[in-house]
Amino acid sequence: MARKHHRRVIAVDPWEPGTQNCEGWEYEAFLQNIEPYADIVEVVRASSLDKSTKALISERALCFAFVDGLHTYEACLSDIRTVAHTRGIIVVDDVLWSNELMRAFRRGAYLTRRIPVHHPLCREGYLLPSSRR
């Protein structure tokens, strides 16, 4: 879809062995998986919580964002706020993971003045742009 509409994809992850869901082989596997799309994917191998990463993302025009980071209230809310300037939908994965993530999702909706949408059978939630922005 990104290629069709002359867009780029930014993937942010530290791929740091020993961190959440990372044993050490995941980065190489990711690069192999995106090989057909390497011309449109920009890989940022850093934490989304780093100041420099936040600055990089904040400077980019975004038409869509998919938040799937650390499963903590603070990290989720920080990621939502970092992509708050997204013109389109912000998807937040795993909002049912814990009450903390659902709280971050709802707080993020309030702080970014977006409309939170979540179906109880889906693991992700959607933050829709509103006319109040």
N, C-alpha and C positions, 0 to 999 in steps of 0.2 A: 504494500500500500504506500509506503514512504517513497519508494522509487517511482511509482506511478504518478505521484503528485509532487515529484522533485523536492522531497524532504529528506532530512537526515534523522537518524536515531542516535540518541546518546544513552549508552549503558554505563551506569555507575555502580561499581562494586570493588571492594578491596581484594577479593579473592585471597584472603589471608588465612593460610592453614591454621587450624586450631580455633577459628572463630565460628560463629553460627553457620552450620551447614557447609563447612569447607574443610576438606581433608587434605587438599593439596593438588588434586588432579583437575579440579573444576575449571580453572582458568583456561588451560589448554583445550579442554572439551568445549568450552564456550567458543573459543576462537575457531575450532573446527566446525562447530554448528553454524556459525555465522559466515563462514567462508564465502558462500555465494552472495552475501550481502555486504562484504567487507568494504565496498566502495561507498556505502551509505551509513555505516555504523561507526560512530566515534566511541572508542572505549576509554573510559576514565577509570583507571585502576587506583581508586582511592576511596576513603570513607565519605559518604554523603554528609557526614557530620563535621568534616574538616572545613575550616573557614575558606580555604582556597577553592575547594570543590563547590561550596555554596555560592561563592562569588562567580565562578565559571557558569554555573547553571542559571544564576540570576541575570546574567548578561545575555543569555540566549532567548530568542523568541521561541515560545513553545506553543504548539497547537493541541497537544495531548500529553498527559503524564501518567505513568504507571508507578505507583509507590509500592515497593516490596522490599523493605529493609529490615533492620533489627526489630524484633517483636517486643519493643518496650514503648511505653507511653511517650517518653521524651523523644526517642528517635523517630517514631512515626509522626508526631506532631511537628518536629523539626523538618522532616522531609516534606510534609504537606505545605508548610510555610515557605520552604525553599522553592517549590514549584507553583506557588500561589498565583503568579503572573501568567500562568497557562491560559490561553484564550479559550480553549475547549474544556473537555472533561478531564478531571483528575480521578483516576481509579486508585483505590487503596485496597491492596490485597490483604487477605487474612484478618478482616475485621472481627471475625468470630473466634479468632485464636484465643483471645482473652477479653475480659471486661476492660482492661487497660487500653487495648487497641481500639475497641468500640468507643471508649471515652475520647481517645485521641482523634478518631475520625469525626466524632460529633463536635469536639472543640475546634478542630481544624475547619469544619464547615462554618462554624460561628465566626472564627477569626478572619477567614477569607471571604466571608459573606457569600457563601455558596449554598446551594440546596443539597442536603444529604439525601441520598437514595440508597436503600439497602433492602433487599428481599431476604427474608429469614432462611431461605434455602440456598443462598449464594454466599460464598466465602468472601467475596469482594464487595466494597461499597463504592458508590459513585458520588463525586462532588460536582454538581452541575453549576455552570455560570448562572448568575441571576441578574436581573435588571438593577438590583440594588448596588452593584459593584460600582 
